[in-house]
Amino acid sequence: MTDPENARLQVAVIIGSIRNGRFGPVVADWVISHIAQREDMAVDRVDLLETPLPVHMPAFGEVPSDEVREKVGALSSRLAAADAFVIVTPEYNHSYPASLKNAIDWHNEQWHAKPVGFVSYGGVSGGLRAVEHLRVVLAEVHAVTVRNTVSFANYGQLFDAEGKTTDPASDVAAKAMLDQLAWWGQALRDAKKTRPYTV
Ligand SMILES: Cc1cc2nc3c(=O)[nH]c(=O)nc-3n(C[C@H](O)[C@H](O)[C@H](O)COP(=O)(O)O)c2cc1C
């Protein structure tokens, strides 16, 4: 029987890009392959393309329509079930995609007191400007971002046809980021059992 104290950390890997022809799933599946090798984590692959959200938000206090609640709820339940997140983001105009901002904004307590790690990709900046913007936004919803980022600059040259990275340094970077995510995820999960996050 699983000891709940030692249960695997539930990690939601969020694919931030929903563009036709996007590269995001290749990067997401690469980091998922790293998570799959770990004994301390279980993964949920959350593709924002598969859980489309409205952009038109209700007024404060307004009860959304059944259709909106159903659409948002499909994503909310998966975010709520996660102990930790890995956000896979490209860089769009020196920031991150609108689809990702919308997913963050529709939620609040689902992010609370949970760690977030990043895998970014883009041109020469490797998506790091998107990550720095995300750190500021996620602090507002009480999430904790981990220090190390995995970043792919000029990513087109860095993955082979099977979606594996050609630079072993990326695997080292993924381990460092996931180790930090595990530390924070376990620490916060344990802390919330005795001290619910209500601040
Ligand atoms: C609207 C848009 C804006 C972009 N702006 C940037 C940018 O500011 N910096 C950058 O490095 N790449 C930029 N790019 C290139 C993307 O990093 C690249 O197209 C990447 O493949 C996008 O991720 P995706 O394929 O998963 O959508 C931009 C791409 C799009 C579609």
The ligand as a Gaussian input file, in Angstrom:
#p B3LYP/6-31G(d) Opt

LIG

0 1
 C        3.771000      35.973000     -32.065000
 C        5.192000      35.490000     -31.978000
 C        6.143000      36.303000     -31.391000
 C        7.467000      35.831000     -31.242000
 N        8.360000      36.604000     -30.570000
 C        9.569000      36.074000     -30.252000
 C       10.450000      36.765000     -29.382000
 O       10.162000      37.828000     -28.885000
 N       11.611000      36.173000     -29.061000
 C       11.971000      34.949000     -29.558000
 O       13.047000      34.444000     -29.222000
 N       11.173000      34.280000     -30.416000
 C        9.981000      34.811000     -30.757000
 N        9.120000      34.126000     -31.578000
 C        9.577000      32.868000     -32.152000
 C        9.172000      31.705000     -31.276000
 O       10.069000      31.559000     -30.197000
 C        9.102000      30.435000     -32.080000
 O        8.232000      30.640000     -33.179000
 C        8.605000      29.253000     -31.293000
 O        8.545000      28.128000     -32.134000
 C        7.224000      29.515000     -30.725000
 O        6.799000      28.412000     -29.937000
 P        5.655000      27.432000     -30.473000
 O        6.153000      26.905000     -31.798000
 O        5.519000      26.353000     -29.451000
 O        4.419000      28.270000     -30.632000
 C        7.815000      34.563000     -31.741000
 C        6.835000      33.772000     -32.368000
 C        5.542000      34.210000     -32.462000
 C        4.490000      33.322000     -33.077000

